[in-house]
C-alpha cells in the first residue's frame, strides 16, 4: 500500500507533502474491533508490498517504524486516499471506504504503540472463483493470461506507444496462499519440484564454486546456505552463513575459479566480504568493510560481480525514486549507476549510468561483458517503459530519468538535457513494461537440451503499475550460441498467477546447479523451486 515511502519522507516537513489541513483531520473513534478489521484489510490489500508485519519487503520500507509512525493519522489517511503513482503508491480512494482507510491507519498506528494492540494475523483471502475479465492485450505486449512456457516474444522501438496512451494503473499483487493444485509450469520435458520452503524473504541466489547455494534473506539480514540435492529434490544440508547484515542482496565469490578466498556481499550501503573456503557453512570471521556505496530509501538491491580477469568489481546501485531529476535531487547522486571498484574497494568510478535499477548483474562467460536485468520507470501507462536485459557498455548512458529507449524523452522532463538524446543506448532485449526483471544468470549447465547452452534465464517479479498484471514468471533469452541477443525472449516458468488475477508466487532469483538444474527463489511463498530436465512430457514433480 505504501510503496512510495521513499526519500521524499525524509526531505519534506510533512508526510509526503500532505497539505496543512491533512494533519488536522482527526480519526473517528476506533475500537479494538476496528483495529482488527484494519489489520484484515492490510493483510489482504497491503501485505504483498509491505510484508505481513508491515516491516517492509526488499526495497519497500517499514510502516511499523519510521515516517509512517511519526506522521499524524490524518496525513497517513490523506496519503492512502491520494496515493502517488509516479513513485509506486496507488490511490485507495475508490477501492477502500473511508471507514476501511481509517481502520488501516488505526492498525498501522497500533504497531507503534499508538492504538489498540493488534489481533492475531487475519487469514489471507481465499482465491476468487471468477476469472479476470479484460480485453486481450495488443501484440507484442502481453499479460498473465497469455503467458505460457515456450512462447516467444519480441518488443521493438516501433511497438512503443506514446506516453500516457493509457492511464497509469495502480494494481499491486493481491497475494494468496498457494492453492491446492497450483504449481509452476515449465516447457514440455521439464520437471518442477519444491526444493525448500519456510524461508524469510529469499531474494538473490548464487552457486558457490563447490556447488553450495547461497541465498540472501534480505529483510532478515541473513545469508543462508543450502548444500546438495537429494533424490527427491530436497537439500541435503542447510545453514545460516551470516547474520546482522544491512539488507543483503548481492553475493560474489573471489577470486573466481575453484578455490575462492572471499565471499563478497552487497549491503544496502556497503560492500563487505567474509573469509571463505570451499565448504564453509558459517562465516569464520566478522565482515570486512570494502566499499561504501549510496544507501537511502528507494531501490535497495545492490548486486556484486567481478570481471573475468578478476581486476574489477561492479556494483549496481538503483535510483532512489521513479523519475526524480538528479540535477535537483541530491539523494540521487551516484545512483541509477553501475559503480566500478578494484577488488579491495579502491579506484571507484562510474562504469555506466542512467540505468534506473539494475537489480541483477551477470558477466557473460563467452564475451566477458557485464549484463544487467533492469527495472525501468513507471507512471507513463500500461505499455511504457519496457524493462530490459542488456549488455552494458563502459561509459554507456541508458537514459534515466530524462530519456528512455534510444532517445524518447520522458514528458515529465521535457526540454531537459537535449545534448544526451543521441547518447542513449537502446538495450539488447526489451521486455514487457513493468515486468520487474530481477536476477539473471547464464546457463552453463549440461542437463538442459543443447539449444539452451549459453542462454539467459531471468526472474520477473511481476507488475504493480499495469491494469492487467504481467511478469510473475521466469523467462529465457536465447543467445543462439553467440553470446549476443537478438531481442527476443521466451516464457519459461509460469503459473504463479491464478485466473482471477490473484498471485501466489513471485520469482526473484535464479541460479544453475552443478548438475545443470535451475533453482528459482520465490518471495511470495518464501520457497526455492527446482527445475530439472527429464525429457518426454511435462512433469510437475508433485
Secondary structure as UniProt FT lines:
FT   TURN            3..4
FT   HELIX           8..11
FT   HELIX           15..17
FT   TURN            20..24
FT   HELIX           32..45
FT   HELIX           47..50
FT   TURN            52..53
FT   TURN            58..59
FT   HELIX           67..70
FT   HELIX           73..82
FT   HELIX           85..87
FT   TURN            93..95
FT   HELIX           98..111
FT   TURN            112..113
FT   TURN            139..140
FT   HELIX           144..146
FT   TURN            149..150
FT   STRAND          152..155
FT   HELIX           157..159
FT   TURN            163..164
FT   TURN            180..181
FT   TURN            188..189
FT   STRAND          190..196
FT   STRAND          202..207
FT   TURN            209..210
FT   STRAND          213..217
FT   HELIX           218..220
FT   STRAND          222..227
FT   TURN            231..232
FT   STRAND          237..242
FT   STRAND          250..254
FT   STRAND          262..266
FT   STRAND          270..275
FT   TURN            278..279
FT   STRAND          288..292
FT   STRAND          304..306
FT   TURN            308..309
FT   STRAND          313..317
FT   TURN            326..328
FT   HELIX           330..332
FT   TURN            333..334
FT   STRAND          337..341
FT   TURN            343..344
FT   STRAND          349..353
FT   TURN            356..357
FT   STRAND          358..363
FT   TURN            365..367
FT   STRAND          370..374
FT   TURN            382..383
FT   STRAND          388..391
FT   TURN            394..395
FT   TURN            400..402
FT   STRAND          403..404
FT   TURN            405..407
FT   STRAND          408..409
FT   HELIX           411..413
FT   TURN            414..415
FT   HELIX           418..423
FT   STRAND          429..430
FT   TURN            433..434
FT   STRAND          437..442
FT   HELIX           450..452
FT   TURN            453..454
FT   STRAND          456..460
FT   STRAND          473..477
FT   TURN            480..483
FT   STRAND          488..494
FT   TURN            499..500
FT   STRAND          507..512
FT   TURN            514..515
FT   STRAND          518..522
FT   TURN            523..526
FT   STRAND          527..533
//
